[in-house]
Amino acid sequence: MSKKEFEQRRARKSLREMLSVVEERVGKVEESMENAKEDSVQELLDSQRKKLTETNDALEAMMMALTEETMATTKTLSTRIEELEEELALCRAIVRK
């Protein structure tokens, strides 16, 4: 084997080694990018979940307040209806006399 052939083989081997190292590093970079994407998506999902939970809590509080208000209004109206029925009964009794 001539000196020139030896140097060419050595250069090819060196290039193969460098290519292997570059491919390994590219793989690591791609993996890091994929992990970063997954982390970003997870952060976005967590953020949206937090907002939805806060909105849900606020809506539940509003529903409870409205339910209490409705119950109070219903009780007041029931009392008033009873009063009016008593007055109506009294009026009917007076008219019949």
C-alpha positions in Angstrom: 0.0 0.0 0.0 1.4 3.3 -1.0 1.7 6.3 1.3 -1.0 8.1 -0.7 -3.5 5.2 -0.3 -2.7 5.0 3.4 -3.4 8.8 3.8 -6.6 8.5 1.8 -7.9 5.6 4.0 -6.9 7.5 7.1 -8.7 10.6 5.8 -11.9 8.5 5.0 -11.7 6.9 8.4 -11.4 10.3 10.0 -14.3 11.6 8.0 -16.5 8.6 8.9 -15.7 9.2 12.6 -16.5 12.9 12.3 -19.7 12.1 10.4 -20.7 9.6 13.1 -20.1 12.2 15.8 -22.1 14.8 13.8 -25.0 12.4 13.3 -25.0 11.6 17.0 -25.1 15.2 17.9 -27.9 15.9 15.4 -29.8 13.1 17.0 -29.4 14.6 20.4 -30.4 18.0 19.1 -33.5 16.5 17.5 -34.4 14.7 20.7 -34.0 17.9 22.7 -36.2 19.8 20.2 -38.9 17.1 20.5 -38.7 17.3 24.3 -39.0 21.1 24.2 -42.1 20.8 22.0 -43.6 18.3 24.4 -42.8 20.5 27.3 -44.3 23.6 25.5 -47.5 21.6 24.7 -47.8 20.4 28.3 -47.3 23.9 29.6 -50.0 25.2 27.2 -52.4 22.4 28.3 -51.7 23.1 32.0 -52.3 26.8 31.5 -55.6 26.2 29.7 -56.6 23.7 32.4 -55.9 26.3 35.1 -58.0 28.9 33.3 -60.9 26.5 32.7 -60.8 25.4 36.4 -60.9 29.1 37.5 -63.8 29.8 35.1 -65.6 26.7 36.3 -65.1 27.7 40.0 -66.5 31.2 39.2 -69.5 29.7 37.4 -70.2 27.3 40.3 -70.1 30.3 42.7 -72.5 32.2 40.5 -74.9 29.2 40.2 -74.9 28.8 44.0 -75.7 32.5 44.5 -78.5 32.4 41.8 -79.9 29.2 43.4 -80.0 30.9 46.8 -81.6 34.0 45.3 -84.2 31.9 43.5 -85.1 30.0 46.6 -85.5 33.3 48.6 -87.7 34.8 45.8 -89.8 31.6 45.7 -90.3 31.7 49.4 -91.3 35.4 49.3 -93.7 34.7 46.4 -95.2 31.7 48.2 -95.8 33.8 51.3 -97.4 36.6 49.2 -99.6 34.1 47.3 -100.9 32.7 50.6 -101.7 36.3 51.8 -103.5 37.0 48.6 -105.5 33.8 48.8 -106.5 34.7 52.4 -107.6 38.2 51.2 -109.5 36.5 48.3 -111.3 34.2 50.6 -112.2 37.1 52.9 -113.5 39.1 49.9 -115.6 36.2 48.7 -117.1 35.8 52.2 -118.0 39.5 52.3 -119.6 39.4 48.8 -121.7 36.4 49.7 -123.2 38.1 52.7 
